[in-house]
Amino acid sequence: MSYVVMVTVLCALFETVRAGAQPLGEQAATNRLGLSAQESAVIRLLAEGRTDDAITKRLGVFPAPPAGRPPT
């Protein structure tokens, strides 16, 4: 297995695990639909027509890099 393939696979694995991660000892509160406050905020902002950049700035988060691509 080449270095590039190995790094690509490991980055994809990392992103998959990170997508479902929570800080240790914390249980995210959810609403009746099972969404966290942040997830609900993202949906509300999307419904308002906000762009990804506007949403990440508003919520103070960083967007995840595209799947299979290491962050720059």
C-alpha positions in Angstrom: 0.0 0.0 0.0 1.4 3.3 -1.0 1.9 6.2 1.4 -0.7 8.4 -0.4 -3.3 5.6 -0.3 -2.7 5.0 3.4 -3.0 8.7 4.3 -6.2 9.0 2.3 -7.7 6.0 4.0 -6.7 7.2 7.4 -8.1 10.7 6.8 -11.4 9.2 5.7 -11.5 7.0 8.8 -10.6 10.0 11.0 -13.4 12.1 9.5 -16.0 9.3 10.0 -15.0 8.9 13.6 -14.9 12.7 14.2 -18.4 13.2 12.7 -19.9 11.2 15.6 -17.6 12.3 18.3 -18.5 14.1 21.6 -16.3 15.4 24.3 -15.7 12.8 27.1 -18.2 12.9 29.9 -20.7 15.1 28.0 -24.1 14.0 26.8 -25.5 16.3 24.1 -29.0 17.5 25.0 -31.4 16.8 22.2 -34.9 18.1 21.3 -37.9 16.0 20.5 -36.5 15.2 17.1 -33.2 14.0 18.5 -31.3 17.0 17.3 -28.8 18.9 19.3 -29.1 22.7 19.8 -26.3 23.2 17.2 -27.9 20.9 14.7 -31.2 22.7 15.1 -29.4 26.1 14.6 -27.8 24.9 11.4 -31.1 23.7 10.0 -32.8 27.0 10.9 -30.0 29.0 9.3 -30.1 26.9 6.2 -33.8 27.4 6.0 -33.2 31.2 6.2 -30.9 30.8 3.1 -27.6 31.3 4.9 -24.4 30.0 3.2 -22.1 27.5 4.8 -19.6 30.3 5.4 -22.2 32.5 7.1 -23.4 29.6 9.3 -19.9 28.6 10.4 -19.1 32.2 11.3 -22.4 32.7 13.1 -21.9 29.5 15.2 -18.2 29.8 15.7 -17.3 26.4 14.2 -15.0 25.3 11.4 -16.4 23.4 8.4 -15.1 19.8 7.9 -12.9 19.3 4.9 -14.5 17.3 2.0 -14.6 13.5 2.7 -11.4 11.8 1.6 -9.4 15.0 1.4 -6.9 16.0 4.1 -7.4 19.5 5.6 -5.2 22.2 4.2 
